[in-house]
Amino acid sequence: MEHQLQMPHAAVPPPEQLLSMNDHFTNLLNDTRVKPQIKPLIENA
């Protein structure tokens, strides 16, 4: 498509390397920076 601008090169990982939502929640539960009172909310999500 000649009328479109070139996409800038961005370090976007391919879909097979993206984390699932479950992995994100597990990482949050294991993160020491998350306050203990927030962890039940993450577990229920």
Secondary structure, DSSP 8 states (H G I E B T S, - for coil): -TTS----------GGGS--HHHHHHHHHH-TTS-TTTHHHHHH-
